């Protein structure tokens, strides 16, 4: 495993392949009492993300967990060549409830770390964006049977947006990009790592 962070909730994003480790991990996550929601998603990596994670696929399992340690232990039992990503939150900017379905999870990183003032400014901007139902910051952990050639240097500086809407994934991707540009005007540089488009809810 790589990365650091404290016990808490977050997301696990695992390659969905037609092999035994993938099927067993899916079954384990479906049965877990610590998994609240689970989805099939399509992943789109940015060019910046591709450099650090060249081994990847298109379809992933995305699951929202409540216990980081138990989730990490389960993930490590079923390692694959393509890395499993675990986004563990250490702070939540806000969460709002609405009747619209989760449509997109967009993951960013802060290039130069962050101050308390930066995070406050970011939270204020993002809270005005009505499609974003949850925003949090956290750390990245990866699990793979293959050792990465390069260590992702921004693993403790993640920012994750949950977007709920009835729009197309393309529309919500553009919405997140506009949000990123608004944040940049405050001098806070967010870089996109990957976008996870919801295909179907499993659990």
N, C-alpha and C positions, 0 to 999 in steps of 0.2 A: 504494500500500500504506500501511497505518497500523499503529502498534504498534512494539515493539522486542523484541529477544531475541537469544540467541546460537544458534550452530549446534547442531542436535540433533534429536531425534525429536519426535513429537507426532501430531496428527490434522489432516487436511484434511476439511472438511465443505462439499460443493458442492451447490447446487440441482440436482435431477435433473428436467430439463424436456425436452420433445420438440422440441429445436432443435439446430442444428449445433454451437454452442459446447459445450453440455452433452454431446452424444454424443462429440465429439472429446476433451474432457477425460476422460471415462470411459475411452475407449480408451487414452489416454496413461497414465493412472494404472494401468490393468490391465497394461500392458506394462512399466511401470517396475520396475527391480530394487530401487528404494529404498522400494517399497510392500510391506509385509508382509501386511496383511490389508485387505479391502475389503468393505463392506456396503451394502445398501439400508437406510435408516432412516427413521422418522417423527420429525419434530422438533416438540417442544412448547415454545414460548417462554413465559417468565414475563411478567407484566405489566410488570415492570421492564425486561426485555429488549426487549419490543415497542416501547417508547418510543424506543429507539436504533436498532432495526432493523425499521422498519415494512414494508419490502419483503422479503417472504419467501414461501416455499412450504411444502408439507407433507412432500414426499418429498425426501430428500437422499442423496447418496453420501457415505459416511464411510470414510476410508482412513487406516490407521496408517502413518506414514512414518518413515524413519531419517535423512533428510537434508533439513533445513529449506530451505536455499537453493535446491536443485534443485526442490523441490516448489513453492516460491513462484514460481520462473521459469515452471514449467509452468502454474500457475494463472493467471498474468498473461497468458498467450497466449490464453486463452479466457474473457475477461470477459463477464459477463452483467449485466442490470439488478439482479437479486437478488444480494446479496453472497455471496462464498465466504468461509468462516471457516477460518482456519488457527490451530490451538492449538499453539504451540511450547513444549515443556517446558524449564524451566531447572533443575528439581530434581525428584527422585522420592522420595516418602516411603517407599514400599515396593512390592514386587510379589510376589505369591504365586501359585503354580501349582496349578490344580485341574482336574478333568475336566469341569466344567460349562461350558456355552457362554456366551459374552458375550451379555448380554441388554439392557444399558442403559449408556449413557455419559451421566453427569450433570455439567454444567458450572456452576460457581459463581464468584463473585468476592468478594474481601475489600473491604469498603466503605472501610476506613480504612488500607489498607496492612497491613503485618505486621512483627512483630519476630521474631527468632530464637526467642524463648521461645514466642510465639504458634504458630509453625509446629511446634515440638516438641510442644506440647500438642495441637495438631490431629492430628499424626501418631499420637500415642499413642491418642487416642480412636478414630480411624478404623481403626487396625490391629486393634482389638478387634471390628470389624464384619466377620463372616466372609464375607458375600457380596461385599464389596469386594475385588477381586483386585489392583487397582493404584490408587494415588493419587499425584498429582503436581501441582506448581504450575508455572505458565507464563504466557505472554503471548498476546494475541490480535492477529492480523493480519487485515485484510479486503481483498478485492479486488472491485471492481465497476466497471461502466461509468458508474454514476451516483455523483456525490459525495454523501456522507451529509449530512443537514441538521444533525445533532448528532454530535459526537465522543464515542465511548464513553470515559468518563474512568477506567475501572478496567482498562484493557487489559493492564497489567503485573501484575495481582493475581489471576490466575485460579487456581482449584483444580478439578481434573478427577478424577472417580471412574469407574472401570470396575467394573460390577457383573456378576458371573457367577452365574446361577441358572437353575432350571427353573420359576420362578414367572412369574406374569403381569407385564406391564410396569407395570400399576397397583400391584401389590404391591411391586415394586422401587422405584417412585417414592415410595411411602409409607415404605419402608425408608430411602431417602436423606433424606427429610424428617425422620425421627426422628434420623438421624445429624446433620443440620444443627442440630437443636434441642439435641442433646447438646453439640455444639461451642459453641453459643451460651451454654450454662450456664457455660462457662469465660470468658465475656466476649469471645469471638471471633465477630464477626458475618459469617456467610456469607450471600450472597444468590444465589438460583438465577437463572441466565441462561437455560439451556435444557436439556431432556432429549432424548436421542436413543435411541429405541427400535429395537432391531435387528429388521428384518423378514426379511432373507435374507443369507447370506454369498455374496459374488461371487468373492472371491479368497482 
